[in-house]
Amino acid sequence: MAFDIVAFFTSPLAVQIITVVIIFLLTYLVVRFYRIIITRIAGTVPSGLVASLQQIGSWAIWILGVIIILNTLNVSIYLLVVLLFLGGLTMITAYRNILTDMGASQFVSTYQPFKVGEWIEIQDYYGRVIERNLIQTKILTPDNEIVIIPNSTLLKRSIVNRSRSGGLRVQIPVTVETRINLKKMEEYLLGIAADMKVDLLPDSTPQVRVTRVTPQETSLLLLMQIANPAKRDQIVSDVQKRFYEILSGLS
């Protein structure tokens, strides 16, 4: 009986079965290890994306294990390889936007046009960066609205970093009738800016420019550099309110 057992375990069939079991167990362990690694390095990546990455990676590892097993059993795997190729191509097409966002995230990490906590302006949005992950960047606007921007958009649009330019340059437009003394209007605007000195960048000098003149009205622009970008909208509103109050007193 002992001779028969030894003969069985040394037979080609037994060797194949043992090899298949070992490959199966190793594949299982690699899948478990892969899932743990993805969970640990995910960081602030959305949980849905983490689950997708775990699922896709696990299937890929299992498929590789099956291919190795079939090869061990001397089973033709050409058809399986073709099907895997088509399946992989379909998966890449389905996840092309996510892959683009992940590539853009690497670009942003390398060149660092902005960091978390800085104020940026991109497309029609302006706010403070509160989070950046592999897929998207979140900014908080002065109105306390969270705007989610896909990382791929960061490569297609111009990014203005308002935190690295030594304060934020604010342009405040006002319109007056052309008959009114423009010199006086300039003095009023500069006087309002002087009253807001506490919000201005030290050593900065407010300026007034004329941007448009028609027979009926003239458009002026007050240029200031403020220290706190979060107060941009409030300062613009306060300046315009005070200026038009002055105009109302003159009429």
For each residue, the residues with C-beta under 8 A, 3 or more apart:
1: 4 5
2: 5 6
3: 6 7
4: 1 7 8
5: 1 2 8 9
6: 2 3 9 10
7: 3 4 10 11
8: 4 5 11 14
9: 5 6 14 18
10: 6 7 14 15
11: 7 8 14 15
12: 15 16
13: 16 17
14: 8 9 10 11 17 18
15: 10 11 12 18 19
16: 12 13 19 20 72 73
17: 13 14 20 21
18: 9 14 15 21 22
19: 15 16 22 23 72
20: 16 17 23 24 69 72 73
21: 17 18 24 25
22: 18 19 25 26
23: 19 20 26 27 65 68 69 72
24: 20 21 27 28 65 69
25: 21 22 28 29
26: 22 23 29 30 65
27: 23 24 30 31 61 62 64 65
28: 24 25 31 32
29: 25 26 32 33
30: 26 27 33 34 61 65
31: 27 28 34 35 58 61 62
32: 28 29 35 36
33: 29 30 36 37
34: 30 31 37 38 54 57 58 61
35: 31 32 38 39 54 57 58
36: 32 33 39 40
37: 33 34 40 41
38: 34 35 41 42 50 53 54 57
39: 35 36 42 50 54
40: 36 37
41: 37 38
42: 38 39 45 50 53
43: 133
44: 131 133
45: 42 49 50 133 134 135
46: 49 50 133 135
47: 50 51
48: 51 52
49: 45 46 52 53 98 134 135
50: 38 39 42 45 46 47 53 54
51: 47 48 54 55
52: 48 49 55 56 95
53: 38 42 49 50 56 57
54: 34 35 38 39 50 51 57 58
55: 51 52 58 59
56: 52 53 59 60 91 95
57: 34 35 38 53 54 60 61
58: 31 34 35 54 55 61 62
59: 55 56 62 63
60: 56 57 63 64
61: 27 30 31 34 57 58 64 65
62: 27 31 58 59 65 66
63: 59 60 66 67 84
64: 27 60 61 67 68
65: 23 24 26 27 30 61 62 68 69
66: 62 63 69 70 80
67: 63 64 70 71 77 80 81 84
68: 23 64 65 71 72
69: 20 23 24 65 66 72 73
70: 66 67 73 75 77 80
71: 67 68 74 75 77
72: 16 19 20 23 68 69
73: 16 20 69 70
74: 71
75: 70 71
76: 79
77: 67 70 71 80 81
78: 81 82
79: 76 82 83
80: 66 67 70 77 83 84
81: 67 77 78 84 85
82: 78 79 85 86
83: 79 80 86 87
84: 63 67 80 81 87 88
85: 81 82 88 89
86: 82 83 89 90
87: 83 84 90 91
88: 84 85 91 92
89: 85 86 92 93
90: 86 87 93 94
91: 56 87 88 94 95
92: 88 89 95 96 99
93: 89 90 96
94: 90 91
95: 52 56 91 92 98 99
96: 92 93 99 100
97: 100 101 150 152
98: 49 95 101 102 135
99: 92 95 96 102 103
100: 96 97 103 104 152
101: 97 98 104 105 134 135 136 150 151 152
102: 98 99 105 106 134 135 151
103: 99 100 106 107 152
104: 100 101 107 108 150 151 152 153 154 155
105: 101 102 108 109 132 133 134 135 151
106: 102 103 109 110
107: 103 104 110 111 154 155
108: 104 105 111 112 113 114 132 137 151 154
109: 105 106 112
110: 106 107
111: 107 108
112: 108 109 115
113: 108 120 154 159 161
114: 108 118 120 129 159 161 163
115: 112 118 129
116: 129 130 131 132
117: 128 129 130 163
118: 114 115 128 129 161 162 163 164
119: 126 127 128 129 161 162 163 168 229 230
120: 113 114 126 127 129 139 159 160 161 162 163
121: 125 126 159 160 162
122: 125 149 153 154 157 158 159 160
123: 149 153 157
124:
125: 121 122 139 141 147 149
126: 119 120 121 139 141 142 162 232
127: 119 120 139 140 141 142 145 147
128: 117 118 119 139 140 229 230
129: 114 115 116 117 118 119 120 132 137 138 139
130: 116 117 138 139 140 146
131: 44 116 137 138
132: 105 108 116 129 136 137 138 151
133: 43 44 45 46 105 136 137
134: 45 49 101 102 105 151
135: 45 46 49 98 101 102 105 150 151
136: 101 132 133 148 149 150 151
137: 108 129 131 132 133 148 149 151 154
138: 129 130 131 132 146 147 148 149
139: 120 125 126 127 128 129 130 146 147 149
140: 127 128 130 144 145 146 147
141: 125 126 127 144 145 146 147
142: 126 127 230 232 233 234
143: 233
144: 140 141
145: 127 140 141
146: 130 138 139 140 141
147: 125 127 138 139 140 141
148: 136 137 138
149: 122 123 125 136 137 138 139 153 154
150: 97 101 104 135 136 153 154
151: 101 102 104 105 108 132 134 135 136 137 154 155
152: 97 100 101 103 104 155 156
153: 104 122 123 149 150 156 157
154: 104 107 108 113 122 137 149 150 151 157 159
155: 104 107 151 152
156: 152 153
157: 122 123 153 154
158: 122
159: 113 114 120 121 122 154
160: 120 121 122
161: 113 114 118 119 120 164 165
162: 118 119 120 121 126 165 168 229
163: 114 117 118 119 120 229
164: 118 161
165: 161 162 168 169
166: 201 225
167: 201 204 225 226 227 229
168: 119 162 165 225 226 228 229 232
169: 165 223 224 225
170: 223 224 225 226 232 235 236
171: 221 222 223
172: 221 222 223 224 235 236 239 240
173: 211 219 220 221
174: 185 189 219 220 221 222 240 243 244
175: 217 218 219 220
176: 180 182 185 217 218 220 247
177: 180 216 217 218
178: 213 214 215 216 217 218
179:
180: 176 177 184 185 218 247 250
181: 184 185
182: 176 185 186 210 218 220
183: 186 187
184: 180 181 187 188
185: 174 176 180 181 182 188 189 208 220
186: 182 183 189 190 208 220
187: 183 184 190 191
188: 184 185 191 192 243 246
189: 174 185 186 192 193 206 208 220 222 239 243
190: 186 187 193 194 206 208 222
191: 187 188 194 195
192: 188 189 195 196 222 239 242 243
193: 189 190 196 197 200 206 222 224 239
194: 190 191 197 206
195: 191 192
196: 192 193 199 200 224 235 238 239
197: 193 194 200
198:
199: 196 226 227 228 231 235
200: 193 196 197 204 206 224 225 226 227
201: 166 167 204 225 226 227
202: 227
203:
204: 167 200 201 224 225
205:
206: 189 190 193 194 200 222 223 224
207: 222 223
208: 185 186 189 190 220 221 222 223
209: 220 221 223
210: 182 213 218 219 220 221
211: 173 219 220 221
212: 218 219
213: 178 210 218 219
214: 178 217 218
215: 178
216: 177 178
217: 175 176 177 178 214
218: 175 176 177 178 180 182 210 212 213 214
219: 173 174 175 210 211 212 213
220: 173 174 175 176 182 185 186 189 208 209 210 211
221: 171 172 173 174 208 209 210 211
222: 171 172 174 189 190 192 193 206 207 208 239
223: 169 170 171 172 206 207 208 209
224: 169 170 172 193 196 200 204 206 235
225: 166 167 168 169 170 200 201 204
226: 167 168 170 199 200 201 229 231 232 235
227: 167 199 200 201 202
228: 168 199 231
229: 119 128 162 163 167 168 226 232
230: 119 128 142
231: 199 226 228 234 235
232: 126 142 168 170 226 229 235 236
233: 142 143 236 237
234: 142 231 237 238
235: 170 172 196 199 224 226 231 232 238 239
236: 170 172 232 233 239 240
237: 233 234 240 241
238: 196 234 235 241 242
239: 172 189 192 193 196 222 235 236 242 243
240: 172 174 236 237 243 244
241: 237 238 244 245
242: 192 238 239 245 246
243: 174 188 189 192 239 240 246 247
244: 174 240 241 247 248
245: 241 242 248 249
246: 188 242 243 249 250
247: 176 180 243 244 250 251
248: 244 245 251
249: 245 246
250: 180 246 247
251: 247 248
